[in-house]
Amino acid sequence: MKSAFKMKGFSGFGNSPAKQKQVPLSEHEDKKGTIITGGSEAEEINDLEDRIEFLNSDISDSDSTMKKGKMITQRNKLQARLKKMRAK
């Protein structure tokens, strides 16, 4: 007998917080030596806030519009993740 929970393609726990991951480092952040500490929810929120601040600083200091675009995209991903973390 098949259970509804074993049906192909169904995942009742697809949005589980345990499966959510940090936004990976962008190439720019990796070159600057940014570190993701992880751990508790508060530490992840602090990491995201720090990364957003650093990117904002780098965006204002950058002369290259190409680099600015990539940094803005990364910052937007981080801001979206931060918003989800705070909504919990």
N, C-alpha and C positions, 0 to 999 in steps of 0.2 A: 504494500500500500504506500502510495506516494503522499508526502506531506506538502502542503502549500509552500512551506518554507524551503523546500528542497527544489522547487521549480527553477529551471534554468533561467538565469537572468534576474532573479529576484534576490535582493539583498535587503533584508529588513533593518540592517544596521549599517548601511552604506555611508551615512553621515556621522558616524561615531567619532567623538572627539579623539579617541585613541588612534584613529587612522589619519587624522589631520596632521600635516607637517608644516614646518616653518617654510616661509618663502625662501628658496635657495638664493645664495649670493649671486649677484650679477658679476660679470667679468670685471667691471670697474671696482666693485666692493672687494672682490677677491684680490685684485692687484694692490689695493690699499691695505690689505691685511685684516679686514673686518672678520670678527669671530662671532659665531652664534653659540651662546652658552646653553640654551634650552633649559630643561628642568621644570620647575614649577610654572604655573600660568603667569604669576607675577613677573618672573624672570623673562619669560617670552615677551610679555607686554613691554617691559623695560628695554629689551633688545630691539624690538620693533621701533619704539620711540627713538632710541639712539640712532638706529640706522636711518630713519627718516630725517632726523636733524642733520646727520652727516651728509646725506644726499642733498638736502636743501642748501647746505653750505657749499658743497661741490658744484651744484648747479649755478649758484650765483657767481662763483669764481671762474667757471669754465668759459672759454672763448669759442670753442667748437660747438656749432649747433647740432652736429651729429651726435656728439657725446651727450649734450644736454638732453636730446630726445630720448636716448637710451636711459639716462638717469631719471628722467621724469617718468618714463614707463615703469621703471623699477620702484620708484617712490610711490606711484599709484597702486602697484600691487601690494606694497607694504602697508599703505594706508587702508586698503580694503581688508587685509588680513587683521590689522589692528582693530578695525571697526567690528569685525566678527568676534574677536577675542573679548572686547569690552562688552559686547551684547550678551555674553553668557551670563 
